[in-house]
Amino acid sequence: MEINELYKLILAVTIGGSIVTVSIYIAKLLAAVTDNIKDLRKTVQNVGVITDGLIENQKSLTAAVETISRIVKKAEGAVDSITNKIIKPLNTIFAMLGSVIALLKSLGLKGAKKKD
């Protein structure tokens, strides 16, 4: 065997080893990327589950707010009813009584006298 042939053999083995080494590193890199994609997929699934839970919570909160809104509207109607049926007539009566008292004072009457 000549030196040139020996150099060619060493060069071929070295290039072949380099190709194998690079292939192994590429395979490891692809395995790591695949694992990262699987983890990302699990994360996306968990985000989906969390989002579904938030949507359910939002629905229940919306229902609670609607219930409270109906209760407040009923209370508002009751207060309006009390105002219109009781307080406004009482105000009118007290205003009339105030006018009568002012009239009596202007006439010089201070009230009925007590009997002994």
ChimeraX attribute file (.defattr): number of C-alpha atoms within 10 A of each C-alpha:
attribute: neighborCount
match mode: 1-to-1
recipient: residues
	/A:1	5
	/A:2	7
	/A:3	8
	/A:4	9
	/A:5	10
	/A:6	11
	/A:7	11
	/A:8	12
	/A:9	12
	/A:10	12
	/A:11	12
	/A:12	12
	/A:13	12
	/A:14	12
	/A:15	12
	/A:16	12
	/A:17	12
	/A:18	12
	/A:19	12
	/A:20	12
	/A:21	12
	/A:22	12
	/A:23	12
	/A:24	12
	/A:25	12
	/A:26	12
	/A:27	12
	/A:28	12
	/A:29	12
	/A:30	12
	/A:31	12
	/A:32	12
	/A:33	12
	/A:34	12
	/A:35	12
	/A:36	12
	/A:37	12
	/A:38	12
	/A:39	12
	/A:40	12
	/A:41	12
	/A:42	12
	/A:43	12
	/A:44	12
	/A:45	12
	/A:46	12
	/A:47	12
	/A:48	12
	/A:49	12
	/A:50	12
	/A:51	12
	/A:52	12
	/A:53	12
	/A:54	12
	/A:55	12
	/A:56	12
	/A:57	12
	/A:58	12
	/A:59	12
	/A:60	12
	/A:61	12
	/A:62	12
	/A:63	12
	/A:64	12
	/A:65	12
	/A:66	12
	/A:67	12
	/A:68	12
	/A:69	12
	/A:70	12
	/A:71	12
	/A:72	12
	/A:73	12
	/A:74	12
	/A:75	12
	/A:76	12
	/A:77	12
	/A:78	12
	/A:79	12
	/A:80	13
	/A:81	12
	/A:82	12
	/A:83	13
	/A:84	12
	/A:85	11
	/A:86	11
	/A:87	13
	/A:88	12
	/A:89	12
	/A:90	13
	/A:91	11
	/A:92	11
	/A:93	12
	/A:94	12
	/A:95	12
	/A:96	12
	/A:97	12
	/A:98	12
	/A:99	12
	/A:100	12
	/A:101	15
	/A:102	13
	/A:103	12
	/A:104	13
	/A:105	12
	/A:106	10
	/A:107	9
	/A:108	9
	/A:109	11
	/A:110	10
	/A:111	9
	/A:112	6
	/A:113	6
	/A:114	5
	/A:115	4
	/A:116	3
